[in-house]
Amino acid sequence: MHFVLVEDHAALRKGIAYRLQDEGHSVDVLESGDEADTFLRQTGCDVVILDINLPGLSGLEVLRGMRARGDPRPVLLLTARDAVADRVAGLDAGADDYLVKPFSMDELVARLRALARRRAVAPRRAIPLGALTLELDPVRLVGPQGPVAVPRREAAILATLAEAGGAPVSKERLITRAWGTGADVSDKAVEVYVSRLRRRLAPWGLVIRVSRGVGYSLEGGG
């Protein structure tokens, strides 16, 4: 599953992102309301995790903008405010759920699972890759004999390439998907992970091509 997390508290932001990534999900991480508003207009995801108190636009303003333009994606609001009026304001703005800080990661994950189940339109759950199947909720590669072991960041890269349907994907997009938005990751690190994934997929007839200056594409397995 693909989450967008908008939270300006660095420690909490990292903690949530690491927990979701450890469970096999991909997470785009943003720090301000202005950044989130722009990002959500251009990028798809399954669920948005949105703090209310943000630099720039508030979380409620971001949420109202989403609903005003007909964006139906589930939104879980995070806030330190526990007054009933604040919760009502969040739900009236279009939130699907509301979680007051501090909270346990287990409760957060459980609420996100519930939101995903209630989605009006289910995302595509799997992509066939020849003899393999790439499941997307969470990301998992399955072969004729069962699951194929793929480390988390390689799995995120594979999912991004598979979803592109053979079109080239830039290094910047791979970094965003595997490490999070704004991550300080070098091009060399991406090349290392792609190389490892390329070797892992070779026995299955899947090939990762590189187009210099453009990006990587996944081919084969048909």
C-alpha positions in Angstrom: 0.0 0.0 0.0 1.1 3.5 -0.8 0.8 6.2 2.0 1.5 9.9 2.0 2.6 11.1 5.4 2.4 14.9 6.2 4.0 15.6 9.6 6.4 18.4 10.7 7.7 16.7 13.8 10.9 14.9 12.7 11.0 12.1 15.2 7.3 11.2 14.8 7.6 11.5 11.0 10.5 9.0 10.9 8.9 6.6 13.4 5.7 6.4 11.4 7.5 6.0 8.1 9.8 3.3 9.4 6.9 1.3 10.9 4.9 1.4 7.7 8.0 0.6 5.5 8.9 -2.3 7.8 5.4 -3.8 7.0 6.1 -3.6 3.3 4.3 -0.3 2.5 5.7 2.6 0.6 5.6 6.1 2.1 6.0 9.6 0.7 7.1 11.9 3.5 6.2 15.6 3.5 6.8 18.3 6.1 4.6 21.3 5.3 1.0 22.0 4.2 2.1 23.9 1.1 4.3 21.0 0.0 1.5 18.5 0.7 -1.1 20.6 -1.3 1.1 20.6 -4.3 2.2 16.9 -4.0 -1.4 15.6 -3.5 -2.6 17.4 -6.7 0.0 15.6 -8.7 0.6 12.2 -7.1 -1.6 9.2 -6.3 -1.7 7.1 -3.1 -4.0 4.9 -1.1 -4.3 6.8 2.2 -3.1 10.2 3.4 -1.9 10.6 7.0 -2.2 14.3 7.7 -1.1 16.4 10.7 -3.3 19.4 11.5 -0.6 21.8 12.8 1.7 22.3 9.8 3.9 25.1 8.5 2.2 27.0 5.7 -1.3 25.6 5.0 -2.8 23.8 8.0 -3.8 20.2 7.6 -7.5 21.2 7.6 -6.8 23.6 4.7 -5.1 20.9 2.8 -7.9 18.5 3.5 -10.6 21.0 2.5 -8.7 21.6 -0.7 -8.7 17.8 -1.5 -12.4 17.5 -0.9 -13.2 20.7 -2.9 -11.5 19.3 -6.0 -13.3 15.9 -5.5 -10.3 14.0 -4.2 -11.9 10.9 -2.4 -8.7 9.4 -0.9 -9.1 8.4 2.8 -7.5 10.8 5.2 -6.4 10.1 8.8 -5.8 13.3 10.7 -3.1 13.5 13.4 -3.2 16.2 16.1 -2.3 17.1 19.6 -5.7 18.8 20.0 -8.1 16.6 21.9 -11.1 19.0 22.3 -14.3 17.7 20.9 -14.7 20.9 18.8 -11.4 20.2 17.1 -12.3 16.6 16.3 -15.7 17.8 14.9 -13.9 20.4 12.8 -11.6 17.8 11.3 -14.4 15.4 10.5 -16.5 18.1 9.0 -13.6 19.1 6.8 -13.7 15.6 5.3 -11.5 13.5 7.4 -12.2 9.8 7.5 -10.6 9.2 10.9 -8.9 11.2 13.7 -6.0 10.2 16.0 -4.9 12.3 19.0 -1.2 12.4 19.9 0.4 10.6 21.7 -0.8 7.4 20.2 0.6 3.8 19.8 1.9 2.7 16.4 -0.2 -0.4 16.7 -3.4 1.7 16.9 -2.2 3.9 14.0 -1.6 0.8 11.8 -4.9 -0.7 12.8 -6.8 2.5 11.8 -5.0 2.6 8.5 -6.0 -0.9 7.7 -9.6 -0.1 8.5 -9.5 3.0 6.2 -8.0 0.9 3.4 -10.8 -1.6 3.8 -13.4 1.1 3.5 -12.1 2.6 0.3 -14.9 3.1 -2.2 -12.6 2.1 -5.1 -10.1 -0.7 -4.4 -6.6 -0.2 -6.0 -5.2 -2.8 -8.3 -3.8 -5.4 -5.9 -1.4 -7.3 -8.1 0.7 -7.1 -11.2 1.6 -10.2 -13.2 5.3 -10.5 -14.1 5.6 -13.7 -16.1 5.9 -16.6 -13.7 5.8 -14.1 -10.8 3.1 -12.0 -9.3 3.8 -8.7 -7.6 1.3 -8.1 -4.8 0.8 -4.5 -3.9 -1.0 -4.5 -0.6 1.6 -4.7 0.9 4.3 -5.2 -1.6 5.3 -8.9 -1.9 6.7 -10.9 -4.8 5.2 -14.4 -5.2 6.5 -17.2 -7.4 5.2 -20.7 -8.3 6.6 -22.0 -5.1 5.5 -19.2 -2.9 6.9 -15.8 -1.7 10.2 -14.7 -3.2 12.4 -12.8 -0.7 13.0 -9.2 -1.7 14.3 -6.6 0.8 12.0 -3.7 1.5 13.7 -1.0 -0.6 14.3 -3.3 -3.5 10.6 -4.2 -3.3 9.6 -0.6 -3.4 11.8 0.0 -6.5 10.3 -3.1 -8.2 6.7 -1.9 -7.4 7.5 1.5 -8.9 8.9 0.0 -12.1 6.1 -2.5 -12.4 3.4 0.1 -12.0 5.0 2.2 -14.8 4.2 -0.6 -17.2 7.5 -0.5 -19.1 7.8 3.2 -19.2 11.1 4.7 -17.8 11.1 5.8 -14.2 13.6 8.5 -13.0 16.0 8.0 -10.2 14.3 10.8 -8.3 11.0 8.9 -8.4 12.7 5.7 -7.2 14.3 7.6 -4.3 10.9 9.1 -3.3 9.2 5.7 -3.3 12.0 3.7 -1.6 13.4 6.3 0.8 10.7 9.0 1.1 10.3 12.5 -0.3 13.3 14.7 0.3 15.6 11.8 1.3 19.3 12.6 1.0 20.2 9.6 -1.2 22.9 9.6 -3.8 22.4 8.4 -7.4 25.1 5.8 -6.6 23.0 4.3 -3.9 20.1 3.9 -6.3 22.4 2.2 -8.8 23.5 -0.3 -6.1 19.9 -1.2 -5.2 18.9 -1.5 -8.8 21.9 -3.7 -9.5 20.9 -6.0 -6.6 17.3 -6.2 -7.8 18.4 -6.8 -11.4 20.4 -9.9 -10.2 17.5 -11.1 -8.2 15.1 -10.9 -11.1 17.4 -12.3 -13.8 16.5 -16.0 -13.2 12.8 -15.1 -13.9 13.5 -13.5 -17.2 12.9 -10.0 -15.9 15.3 -7.3 -17.0 15.8 -3.7 -15.7 17.0 -1.5 -18.6 18.6 1.9 -18.1 18.1 4.9 -20.4 20.8 7.4 -19.6 19.4 10.7 -18.5 15.8 9.2 -18.4 15.6 6.4 -15.9 15.0 2.7 -15.5 12.4 0.4 -17.0 11.3 -3.1 -16.3 11.0 -5.6 -19.2 10.4 -9.3 -19.8 8.5 -12.0 -18.0 5.8 -12.0 -20.6 
